[in-house]
Amino acid sequence: DDFIYANPRSFLEYDAAIAALKRNKIHIMGSVLDSTLWPRTIDARQAAARTSNLLMKYKDTIRSWEVASEPNGNWLGGARNSLPEDTVLRVVKEMAAEVKKIDPSLETVATLYWWEGTAGDDRHPTFTWLKRAAADGAFRQIDVVGLSIYPDDNPMGLAFDTTFRRLHQALPDKRLVIGSFGYVEGKELDGYWWL
């Protein structure tokens, strides 16, 4: 109902959770917009407003902000009719710029989705997409780059070390992390991770 978080009531469900996490000394990374939540009508102005409102509320509590959650996914804006890449890149750049404008010391994070060799098309595999996005300046104001790894859907196997070496070569000035990791959905073990 309140995509840009303009209403103070929109924060109520987060306030208690954030307070509990802080009491337990857990580091929090806020996510401005999860990859599954991108509306079909999003534009850079809305993204900046959402980012600004979230940060103005939590910037003293949350010092790390994910401004790109799996931007190379082909489901952003809807799986049947995903958003154009130029829209995704403009939104990501705008969210990162808004964070740095509010407080340059805040950490910005972009988490890519690992599906090299398994993506549903030739534009969204991790490194193919990354090459275009980096050339477009999408990572200019990003501090940390994560990788969502789901071996049950998109096997990585022994490519782990090679993948992170390639990420470092592509983005040598960024810190690298595993942004998401999973190999079980529900109650069943669907895949294996042996490294």
N, C-alpha and C positions, 0 to 999 in steps of 0.2 A: 504493500500500500504506500510505502514511503521510501522509494528507491534511493533518494538522495539523502535520507536521514535528516530531513528538515524539522521533524517533530521530536521534541525531547522524549516523548513517550516511547519512541522507537529504540531507545537505548536501555530501557528497563530490563529486558531479558539478559543483557550482557553485563550490566553493572554488578549484580550479585556474583556471577561466575568469575568476573575479573577480580573482584575483591577476594574471593576464596582462593583463586590461584596465587594472587600476590601474598596472601597470608601464609601460603605453603611454599613461598619462595620459588615459584615456577616461572621461568622466563616465558613471556607471551609474545607470539608473533601475530599481529593482526593481519587479516586478509581483507583487502578492500573489496574484492569481487571474485568469488570462486568461479571456476571455469564452467560449472553447470548452471550458473545463475545469470549469465549474460542475456539481457533482453534483446530482442530483435531490433528494437528501436534505439539502442544506445548510441550516444554520440560523445565527443570529447568534452563538451560542456557539462553534460550530466555526470560523466566520470569525474571531472574536476570537482564538481559540487559534492558528490558522494565522498570523495577522498577528503576534501576540506572539512566537511561536517564530522566525519569519523575522527580525523586527526585533532580537530579543535576540542573534541570531547576527551580523547584518550592519549594525546601526545605526551603527557607527563607520566603516564602509566605504562604505555606500550611504546617501545623504542624501535621495534622492527616491524616493517610493513611490507607484506607481499602485495605488489602492485600488478603482478602478472601471474595468474594461476593457469598453467598449461595453455599459454596463448597459441601454441602450435596445434592444439586440438581442432579437429574439423567439426566439432559440435557447438562451438561458441555461437550463441544466437539461435540455436536450434539445429538438431541433427539432420533434418531433411533439407534445410536451406540455411546453411551457416553464413555468418557474416563475411563480407569481403575482407581480405587480408589488410588492405589499406586502412579500413575502419579499426580493426583490431590493433594495428600498430599505432595509429593516432591515439586511441584510448590508453594503451599502455604507456606511451610517452607522456601523455597528459597527466596520468595518475602519478608517475614518477616525478614529473616536474612539480606537481602540486605538493607532494611530500617535501621535496627539497626547498620549495619556496616557503613553506610553513616553518621548517626547521632543518637546515642542512645537515645537522648532526644525526638525524633519524636515519636508520638503516632501511634501504630499499631492497626488495627481494623479487626475483623473477624465477618461477619454477617451471621448467620445460617438461613436457611429457615424453617419456622414452618410448618410441615405437619405430625405431630405425629398422627398415625391412619389413615392417608389419602394418604400416599405416594404410588406410583405405584408398589413398590417392598418392600422386607423386609430388604434391606441394607441401604436405604436412609432416613428413618424416623429420625427426629431430634436427639433424645436421643440415638438411636441405633448407628447412624453414629458418634455422638459426643464421645461416649465411645471408639470406635476404634481409632478415630482421636486423642483424648487426650492421649491414651496409646501409640500412635506412636510419640508423641511429637509435634504435629501440633500446639499446643497452647502455647508452651514454650516461644515464643517471641511476643506473642499477649498481648496487654494491655487492650483492650476493646472488649467485645463480644456483638454483637447485634443480634436481632432476627427480621427477615422479617415476618410480620404478614399480611396475606390476608384472612380475615374471609369469604369472598365470595367464595374463592376456597377451603380453608382448615379451617373449623370452629374451633375456640378456645373456645368460650363461657366462662363459669365460670372457666376454667382451667388457666386463666391468672396468678393469684397469685401462684398457684401450679407450673406452668411452670417456672416462674422466680425463685422460691425457689429451684427447681431441678437444674436449670442452675447454681445458686450460689453454691449449694452443689457439683456439678460436677467440677466447676471452681472457687473455693473460693477466689482466689487472683486476679480475673478479675473484672473490672467494667462492669456493664450490662446496655444495652440501647435497646430501640426499634429502630432497624436499618432502617426498611421500614414499612410503614403501609398504607393499602389501602382497601377500600371496594366499590369503584366505578370504573368501567372501562367504558370509553366513557361517554355517557349521562345518562345511566341508573343506578339506585341504585340496586345492585345485592345482597347485604348482609347487615347485621346490626351489629352494635357494640354498646353495651349498658353499658359498664363499664367505 
